[in-house]
Amino acid sequence: MRQGKPTHRVLEEEIAEDTEMMKKVQDLSYAHKLYAALCNTVWQPDDVIDILQEKTWSASWRSAGGIVAELRNCDEDYLNWYCSGFEGYVHEDIRKDLKRIGWVCIEEDSPEEFGGPIAEDQWLSPKGIAGALSNMSETVLAKFGAELLKENKK
């Protein structure tokens, strides 16, 4: 992934200052779209100086998960979003909102890498690590824990 010099602007702070995006991020579908759009992407402020100086913003999957959890101000952390799917895909809802607050995506995964545009029903609930673990039965988790203990004793 090509990256320029870090910009002095901080994308997550600008999202937090935008009332419309803060309201939207409370919706799980929108939050999932935002998480995906912050992963494997490079964003640039839409102003001449930052463009000419090739200043950019990007985040790791873990950081992106933490940003979304913090913006939602719920009982979540990065694990609720980490590995929830479609990392690198920039949904048009997110592209438009970030453009409105002065950011453009200059590097992203192509929709073809995901088999084309992602259907709206795929965004309904995040599939992060925490979500996957919460969907496991207690028996499966107990077996998984026992296997980990065995491996650690070897």
PyMOL commands that set and color helices and strands:
alter all, ss='L'
color gray80, all
select helices_A, chain A and resi 11-16+19-24+28-38+48-52+61-72+78-80+92-100+111-114+120-123+129-134+138-153
alter helices_A, ss='H'
color red, helices_A
select strands_A, chain A and resi 5-6+42-45+55-56+103-107
alter strands_A, ss='S'
color yellow, strands_A
deselect
rebuild
show_as cartoon
